[in-house]
Each structure stands twice: as C-alpha cells, then as structure tokens.
Amino acid sequence: MTLKKYSLHKILLFLLFLFLAGMATHDSLLPGKPPPPDPPEIKARVLAVDNSEVRSSGLSHIGFQTLNIKLLEGSFKGKILSAVNNLTGQTDIETLFKQGDTILAAPILENGVIEHVRAVGLFRQNAILALFCLFVVCLLLYAGVIGIKALISFVLSVFIIWEILIPQILGGHPPLMTTTYTIVLLSAVIIFLISGINSRGLTAFIGTISGLLATLLVTVFFGREAGLFGMTQPYVNSLIFSGYYDLDIQQVFFSAILLGASGAAMDISMDVAASMDEIKNKKPDIRPQELIKSGFIIGRQVIGTMSTTLLLAYSGGYLTLLLIFKVKEPSLMRMLNMKIVAAEIMRTLVGSIGLVMVAPITAIVGGIIIGRAFKPKD
C-alpha cells in the first residue's frame, strides 16, 4: 500500500500514537537500569484502629488516630507498623480510617530504617482506573476509530495542560496569554485529529478560535468591571503561600474561565461544521448563502441546550453553596454581590456568550470554506 492512499490525518494519528508510546516506555526498557526507588507514599492495609484521641462532632474530627498497618508494596512489603493520622477538622481533605481500609502511607526513613509513618489518605487509584477503563470501553464500542482518536486527543489534552500550561504559568509567564496559546494548540490537535485536515476541520477550528477571542475580550472587560480578582478559586491561598506571591491570580481566574469555555466552543463549532459538511455532501449544488442559513439554524438549536448545559455543570459544582443559601435565605441583592456568586455567574454567562459567538461565526466560515471550491479531500 502506497503512502498516497493514506490521508494526512491518518498519518498524524499514527505519529501521535508513536509519540504516546514513546512517552509511556521512555527509559523503562534500558538495559542495566536500576529499579526505581520506593515512592514517597506506598499502599498499606489498616489492621487495627485506636480512636481514643479523636474528638468527633458530626462529620468533623479533631485529634489523631493511631493505626496498626501492613505495608503492601515497596522494599518494606509485609512489614507491620504503627502510623498516625492527624485530624484538624478539615473534612474536605481528611479521612477517618477504619479497620480493613486500604490507604496511602508515607514512611519517614532515617538511615534506611522507618522511624515514623503518616497516614495520607484512602487508596482510590483502583476505582479511578476502573472508571477510566469503563469510559474507554464505552467510547471504543460506540465510536470505533473515532473513539480511538478521541481517546488520543483526551490523553494529549491532559499532557498539554499538565506539562505545558501549568509549568509555563508557574514559571512566571502571563497566565492569560499562555492559556490562549495553549487553547489554540489544543483546539488544533483535537479538531484536526478527530475531523482530519479538511474543510470541516478548518471551519470548526476557525470558528472555535474566533469565538474564544471574543470570549477573551468579554472576560477581561467584565471581570475588571465586576472587581473580581480570582480569590474565590479553590486552593488559591495554598498556592500563594507555597511561594507564588507574584502570581497574577486575576489572570489565572480569567484563564480558568477561558479554558472552561473552550471545550463547549469546540463542541458547538464541530457540530455546526459537521452538519454543514453533511448538507454539502448530500446536496453539492447548494448555494453558500443557503448553506450559511442552514448553519445558523443548526447553531440556534445547539445553543438552546448548550447554555443550559453550562449552567447545570457549574451549578453542580456549587450545589452545597446553593443549599446553604436556601437554608439562610439571604436577600437576592446580597447573593448577587457576593464574590463567589458573582464569579460563578460571570463564568456561566461568559461561557454562554462565547457559545453564542462561536455558532454564527462557524456558520459564516463554513459557508465560505465548505460551500465553495475550497474543499480538500478527507
């Protein structure tokens, strides 16, 4: 089979597969490579629990547990030790362990001997891995080859965010500009990997980027007008006190809004572009003006549900806050002017504005690219 029989996006898919395979096996097969050192946290089983020094009030616990644990991995596998679980009442990050739990333990070594062991948290890795495997199976069973592409784009997105975006921001680069560049890269990778380098993919990419640039302008303007500086974000104080005092938290907040809106923007642009491409394939003689009109109709239908999807997604993340509002019943004016509420309203509305901008832009671009002679082969 000659190279000409492969489309460009299939070659890209193959190269990405090689890249991921190389990342997964890097240095693991080198001859004579020494075994990796024991991890800072290792898996252990709780054999017995002493709660005599724990004071509980509902779900909150203060004091410390003394645990009798058995290490399940590492060079000390099988060793039975005593561990301490310090409790300060922070129910969002602390756990009260019970006998039979599988936990993560952090041994503190001195001269190769374990001097002290601290209980870190429940071992949840297997459940998360099983859930991911279920996601992969469902994706592949339904989508087939497209599912493989979607899986690769999913992994690449995690890699780009974790290995490129986060280090760049922590390294002192402007968060908003860095996030914008990263979203352009992510959009290109995801859209062209899924759709291929063709008129459909190009239309979706241009529509996504154009809509996100409009979203960026709205975010910066109204974020400053509303006096939102990003201090409502989770763990922001911990980040600052970890030594990142010069980090522009407001730009990080704006970046989070933009990054959150980018996924829905790509979804809408691809929906509109794919639908217009299908219309063009079924009716090759359709005029560009008619195709744009169809794109607008499709976009209106998609936006009708997508804006509500954003609202439900963000509301789900702050359901407990809504519950406490219902209990305390503050005035509407007070609720709307609270920082955390204003930030979430802005996140929802800016994302929705971005979607409204993406759909018509994609329809117009699709009428020009898909509806005319510029139509690369898939």
C-alpha positions in Angstrom: 0.0 0.0 0.0 1.5 3.4 -1.0 1.7 6.4 1.1 -0.7 8.3 -1.2 -3.5 6.1 0.0 -3.2 7.5 3.5 -4.9 10.7 4.3 -2.9 13.3 6.2 -4.9 13.0 9.4 -4.2 9.2 9.4 -0.5 9.9 9.2 -0.9 12.4 12.0 -2.8 9.8 14.1 0.0 7.3 13.6 2.7 9.8 14.6 0.7 10.8 17.7 0.4 7.1 18.6 4.2 6.7 18.3 4.7 9.8 20.5 2.5 8.5 23.3 4.0 5.0 23.1 7.5 6.6 23.4 6.4 8.7 26.4 5.0 5.6 28.1 8.1 3.4 27.6 10.8 6.1 28.0 13.7 4.8 29.9 11.7 1.7 31.1 13.5 -0.7 28.8 17.0 0.5 29.1 19.4 -2.4 29.9 21.0 -2.3 33.3 18.7 0.5 34.5 18.4 0.2 38.4 14.9 -0.4 39.8 13.1 2.8 40.7 13.3 3.9 44.4 10.4 3.4 46.7 7.7 6.1 46.2 7.2 8.7 48.9 3.7 7.1 49.6 3.0 3.4 49.5 -0.1 1.3 49.7 -0.9 -0.2 53.1 -3.8 -2.1 54.8 -5.3 -0.9 58.1 -5.2 -3.8 60.6 -6.5 -2.0 63.7 -7.6 1.5 64.7 -7.3 3.4 68.0 -9.7 6.4 68.2 -9.2 7.2 71.9 -7.6 10.6 71.0 -10.2 11.6 68.4 -13.0 14.1 69.2 -15.9 14.0 66.8 -18.7 16.3 66.0 -20.9 15.1 63.1 -18.5 14.6 60.2 -15.7 16.7 61.7 -12.9 15.1 63.7 -10.1 16.6 65.7 -7.2 14.8 67.3 -5.2 11.9 65.9 -5.8 8.2 65.1 -3.2 5.5 65.9 -3.3 2.9 63.2 -1.8 -0.6 63.0 -0.9 -1.1 59.3 0.7 -3.6 57.0 2.7 -2.3 54.1 1.6 -3.8 50.8 4.4 -2.8 48.4 8.0 -1.5 48.2 11.1 -2.8 49.8 9.3 -3.0 53.2 6.4 -5.0 51.9 4.7 -7.1 54.6 6.1 -5.1 57.4 3.6 -4.2 60.2 4.0 -0.8 61.7 2.2 1.9 63.7 1.0 5.0 61.8 -0.6 8.3 62.8 -3.5 10.1 61.2 -3.6 13.7 62.3 -7.1 15.3 62.2 -7.7 19.0 62.3 -11.4 19.1 61.3 -10.8 19.7 57.6 -13.4 17.3 56.2 -12.6 18.2 52.6 -9.1 16.7 52.7 -9.0 14.4 55.8 -10.4 10.9 56.4 -11.2 9.0 59.5 -9.9 5.5 58.7 -11.4 2.2 59.8 -10.2 -1.4 60.0 -9.8 -3.0 56.6 -9.2 0.2 54.7 -6.5 0.3 52.0 -4.7 3.6 52.5 -1.6 5.5 51.3 1.1 5.7 54.0 4.1 8.0 54.0 7.1 6.3 55.7 9.8 8.6 57.0 13.2 6.9 56.8 16.4 7.6 58.8 19.5 5.6 57.8 17.4 3.2 55.8 15.1 2.5 58.8 11.4 3.5 59.1 11.2 5.9 62.0 7.7 7.2 61.6 4.7 6.6 59.3 2.0 9.1 58.5 -1.4 8.1 57.0 -2.1 10.2 53.9 -5.5 9.1 52.6 -7.6 6.3 51.2 -6.2 4.4 48.2 -8.7 5.3 45.5 -6.5 4.7 42.5 -8.0 1.3 41.5 -11.6 2.7 41.5 -10.5 5.7 39.3 -8.6 3.4 37.0 -11.6 1.1 36.6 -13.8 4.1 35.9 -11.4 5.3 33.2 -11.3 1.8 31.6 -15.1 1.8 31.5 -15.0 5.2 29.8 -12.5 3.8 27.2 -14.7 0.7 26.6 -17.8 2.8 26.1 -16.0 5.2 23.8 -14.5 2.5 21.6 -17.7 0.4 21.4 -19.7 3.3 20.2 -17.3 5.4 18.2 -14.8 2.9 16.8 -11.9 4.6 15.1 -13.3 8.0 16.0 -13.2 6.8 19.6 -9.5 5.9 19.3 -8.9 9.4 18.0 -11.0 10.9 20.8 -9.0 8.9 23.4 -5.7 10.1 22.0 -6.9 13.7 22.0 -8.1 13.2 25.6 -4.7 12.0 26.7 -2.9 14.7 24.7 -5.1 17.4 26.3 -4.1 16.2 29.7 -0.5 16.1 28.7 -0.5 19.6 27.2 -2.3 21.1 30.2 -0.1 19.4 32.8 3.3 19.5 31.0 3.0 22.8 29.1 0.3 25.1 30.5 0.8 24.6 34.2 4.6 24.8 34.2 4.5 27.9 32.0 2.2 29.7 34.4 4.1 28.7 37.5 7.3 29.7 35.6 6.2 33.4 35.5 4.7 33.6 32.0 1.5 35.7 31.7 -1.3 33.3 32.6 -3.9 34.7 30.2 -1.7 34.9 27.2 -0.2 31.4 27.9 -3.7 29.9 28.3 -4.8 31.5 25.0 -1.8 30.0 23.1 -2.5 26.6 24.8 -6.1 26.7 23.8 -5.2 27.4 20.2 -2.8 24.4 20.3 -5.4 22.2 22.0 -8.1 23.2 19.5 -5.8 22.4 16.6 -4.8 19.0 18.0 -8.4 17.9 19.0 -10.3 19.2 16.0 -7.8 18.1 13.2 -7.2 14.8 14.9 -10.9 14.0 15.1 -12.1 15.6 11.9 -9.0 15.4 9.8 -7.3 18.3 7.9 -10.2 19.2 5.6 -12.8 21.9 5.1 -14.9 20.6 8.0 -11.9 20.7 10.4 -10.7 24.1 9.2 -14.2 25.5 9.6 -14.5 24.2 13.1 -11.0 25.4 14.1 -11.5 29.0 12.8 -15.0 29.2 14.4 -13.6 28.0 17.7 -10.7 30.4 17.8 -12.8 33.4 16.6 -15.4 32.7 19.3 -12.8 32.3 22.0 -11.1 35.6 21.1 -14.4 37.3 21.6 -14.9 35.4 24.9 -11.4 36.6 26.0 -12.3 40.3 25.4 -15.6 39.9 27.3 -13.9 38.1 30.2 -11.2 40.8 30.7 -13.6 43.7 30.4 -16.4 42.4 32.7 -14.0 40.7 35.1 -12.3 44.0 35.8 -15.6 45.9 35.9 -17.0 43.5 38.5 -13.9 43.7 40.6 -13.2 40.0 40.6 -9.6 39.1 41.4 -9.9 35.3 41.4 -9.6 34.8 45.2 -12.7 32.6 45.2 -10.9 29.8 43.3 -10.2 26.5 45.3 -6.8 26.3 46.9 -5.8 29.8 45.8 -4.4 30.7 49.2 -2.4 27.5 49.4 -0.9 28.3 46.0 0.1 31.8 47.1 1.6 30.7 50.4 3.6 28.0 48.6 5.8 30.7 47.4 4.0 32.1 44.3 3.3 35.5 45.8 3.8 37.3 42.4 1.4 35.1 40.5 -1.4 37.1 38.9 -4.4 35.4 40.4 -6.9 37.6 38.5 -5.3 36.4 35.2 -5.4 32.8 36.5 -9.1 33.3 37.1 -9.7 34.7 33.6 -7.7 31.8 32.2 -9.9 29.3 34.0 -13.0 30.9 32.5 -11.5 30.8 29.0 -10.2 27.2 29.4 -13.6 26.1 30.7 -15.5 27.7 27.8 -13.1 26.3 25.2 -14.5 22.7 25.4 -18.1 23.8 24.8 -16.9 26.1 22.0 -15.1 23.3 20.2 -18.2 21.2 20.6 -20.6 23.7 19.0 -18.2 24.6 16.2 -17.7 21.0 15.3 -21.5 20.3 15.4 -22.2 23.2 13.1 -19.3 22.4 10.8 -20.0 18.7 10.6 -23.7 19.3 9.9 -22.9 21.9 7.1 -20.4 19.5 5.6 -23.0 16.7 5.6 -25.5 19.0 3.9 -23.0 19.9 1.3 -22.2 16.3 0.6 -25.9 15.4 0.2 -26.7 18.5 -1.9 -23.5 19.5 -3.7 -25.2 22.3 -5.7 -26.4 24.2 -2.6 -25.5 27.8 -2.7 -23.2 29.3 0.0 -25.9 31.6 1.2 -28.3 28.7 1.7 -25.6 26.7 3.5 -24.9 29.6 5.9 -28.6 29.9 6.6 -28.7 26.2 7.5 -25.7 26.7 9.7 -27.5 29.4 11.6 -30.5 27.2 12.1 -28.3 24.3 13.4 -26.4 26.7 15.6 -29.6 28.1 17.2 -30.7 24.5 18.1 -27.4 23.6 19.6 -27.1 26.8 21.6 -30.5 26.3 23.0 -29.4 23.3 25.1 -25.6 24.1 25.4 -26.1 27.2 27.5 -28.3 25.3 29.9 -25.7 22.6 30.0 -23.1 25.1 31.2 -25.5 26.4 33.9 -26.1 22.8 35.1 -22.4 21.9 35.1 -21.4 25.0 37.1 -24.4 24.6 39.5 -23.4 21.0 40.1 -20.0 22.2 41.3 -21.6 24.5 43.8 -24.6 22.6 44.9 -23.7 22.8 48.6 -23.5 26.6 48.3 -27.0 26.7 46.8 -28.2 24.6 49.7 -26.8 26.9 52.3 -28.4 29.9 50.5 -31.7 28.1 50.7 -31.2 27.5 54.4 -30.0 31.0 55.3 -32.3 32.8 52.7 -30.2 35.9 52.2 -31.5 38.7 50.1 -31.2 38.5 46.3 -29.0 41.7 46.3 -26.7 40.2 48.9 -26.3 36.9 47.0 -25.6 38.6 43.6 -22.9 40.8 45.1 -21.0 38.0 46.9 -17.7 37.4 45.3 -18.1 33.7 44.9 -21.6 34.0 43.4 -20.6 36.9 41.1 -17.6 34.8 39.9 -19.7 31.8 39.1 -22.4 33.9 37.3 -19.7 35.5 35.3 -18.2 32.1 34.4 -21.6 30.9 33.2 -22.6 34.0 31.3 -19.2 34.5 29.6 -19.2 30.8 28.6 -22.7 31.2 27.1 -21.7 34.4 25.3 -18.8 32.6 23.8 -21.1 29.8 22.5 -23.4 32.4 21.0 -20.4 34.0 19.2 -19.0 30.6 18.0 -22.1 29.3 16.3 -22.7 32.2 13.8 -19.0 32.7 13.1 -18.7 29.0 12.3 -21.8 29.1 10.0 -20.3 32.1 8.1 -16.9 30.5 7.8 -18.5 27.2 6.8 -20.4 28.9 4.0 -17.2 30.3 2.7 -15.0 27.2 3.0 -17.4 24.3 2.8 -19.8 26.0 0.4 -17.3 27.0 -2.2 -14.5 25.3 -4.2 -12.1 25.1 -1.2 -12.7 21.6 -0.2 -9.7 19.4 0.5 -10.2 15.6 0.3 -10.8 13.8 3.6 
